[in-house]
């Protein structure tokens, strides 16, 4: 081997070593027009339905059905409601769902994932996944995880007392869950963008259980006793809404107020109508 051939071989080897993983943030499918939605029921034939009970949703809620298809019972939605959504939104969601279905797997998982710690990658369940306990995702702020449930063609995602913990700066909005069929989370602390081939159901424990990410489904979405914080961004990934400045008198900031009213609706904050010079706080602590 001459010098030129040896040099080219070294360059090629270096490029292969530095190759991007299968689900790098830069190559992740784009949600396009669907990216603005925290909750979306994209059921075909105008069959979308979102039911929100005893919950809060920070983000935009959309449905393929008519305006009455979004039902709120003691439910606060801070990002607005769009029903019916445009054909472009449905096309974008279905395109992203199909693109994720074609992503290759790094490894296959079994079991509940309790006490597991996973680094970035593409993890698959051939059939259904029933999850409990605590799953830790450890990586940097730009690292991504893709979980695919039902790669054999069928399979639902069920989580009961299931928590996802982000470690070492990892972002919940860089976690994606693709599900062939329905997804059900019960008394869980769920994180990630969830794209389901059937209905999504989230049921928390009173007063609320957290859900950070997106809930996007080909059928209905039902949330009960859930505190939902949506992600934003064009690709599957993106950023969570920033936390609010907990002071008053600054005006609404378009952010997540968290529990700044300490669970008391009469102890308000700027996100609930305050304005500079006339803060929204009503009584409570001074």
Secondary structure, 3 states (H helix, E strand, C coil): CCHHHHHHHHHHHHHHHCCCCCCCHHHCCECHHHCCEEEEECCCCCCCCEEEEEEEEECEEEECCCHHHEEEEEEEECCCEEECCCHHHHHHHHHHHHHHHCCCCCEECCCCCCCEEECCEEEEECCCEEEEEEEEEECCCCCCEEEEECCCCCCCEEEEEEEEEEECCCCHHHEEEEECCCEEEECCEEEEEEEECCCEEEECCCCCEEEEEEEEECCCEEEECEEEEEEECCECCCEECCECCCCCCCCCCCCECCCCCCCCCCCCCHHHCCECCECCCCCCCC
